[in-house]
Amino acid sequence: MKLKLRRSQQSGMTGTIKFTLHAIVNLNADEEAALTKYKFGKTTVYESPKGAAATGLMRASGGSLSGITATIAAKAMNQILSVNDLVKGKEITCKDINEMIAAE
C-alpha cells in the first residue's frame, strides 16, 4: 500500500489563503480483495473539526433530519474522508496549515 499526499495553496480574492491536501492510496490486488471482503470502504479515517461538529449535531439530535442534513453538508464540503475516498483520491480543503497537518 502506498499513500500519496500532495499539498497546495491558493490565495483568494480577499487575500485569504486556502490550503488543499490531495490524498490517494494505491493498493495491490490482495489489499483490494481484503477491502472488499471485510467491507472496510465506508470507514471514516479523517473528519475535520467542521465534520465532527456535524456528526456531533446528528448524535445530539438523535439522528433527526437536521443532524442528517448537517452530516451531508460536511461530506459535501469535503470534510469527511473514508477509506473509499482514499482509494479513489480526494481533496480536503483546510482553513489553515495546522488543520492540514492534522489531516495528514
ChimeraX attribute file (.defattr): number of C-alpha atoms within 10 A of each C-alpha:
attribute: neighborCount
match mode: 1-to-1
recipient: residues
	/A:1	10
	/A:2	9
	/A:3	11
	/A:4	12
	/A:5	14
	/A:6	11
	/A:7	15
	/A:8	10
	/A:9	14
	/A:10	11
	/A:11	10
	/A:12	9
	/A:13	7
	/A:14	6
	/A:15	8
	/A:16	11
	/A:17	15
	/A:18	15
	/A:19	19
	/A:20	19
	/A:21	18
	/A:22	16
	/A:23	21
	/A:24	19
	/A:25	18
	/A:26	15
	/A:27	14
	/A:28	10
	/A:29	9
	/A:30	10
	/A:31	12
	/A:32	14
	/A:33	12
	/A:34	11
	/A:35	16
	/A:36	11
	/A:37	10
	/A:38	8
	/A:39	10
	/A:40	13
	/A:41	17
	/A:42	12
	/A:43	12
	/A:44	13
	/A:45	14
	/A:46	17
	/A:47	21
	/A:48	20
	/A:49	13
	/A:50	18
	/A:51	23
	/A:52	16
	/A:53	16
	/A:54	23
	/A:55	22
	/A:56	16
	/A:57	19
	/A:58	19
	/A:59	13
	/A:60	11
	/A:61	13
	/A:62	12
	/A:63	15
	/A:64	12
	/A:65	11
	/A:66	14
	/A:67	20
	/A:68	18
	/A:69	16
	/A:70	19
	/A:71	24
	/A:72	16
	/A:73	16
	/A:74	21
	/A:75	16
	/A:76	11
	/A:77	13
	/A:78	19
	/A:79	21
	/A:80	23
	/A:81	23
	/A:82	16
	/A:83	18
	/A:84	18
	/A:85	20
	/A:86	19
	/A:87	16
	/A:88	11
	/A:89	16
	/A:90	18
	/A:91	18
	/A:92	21
	/A:93	20
	/A:94	21
	/A:95	12
	/A:96	14
	/A:97	15
	/A:98	11
	/A:99	15
	/A:100	17
	/A:101	11
	/A:102	11
	/A:103	18
	/A:104	13
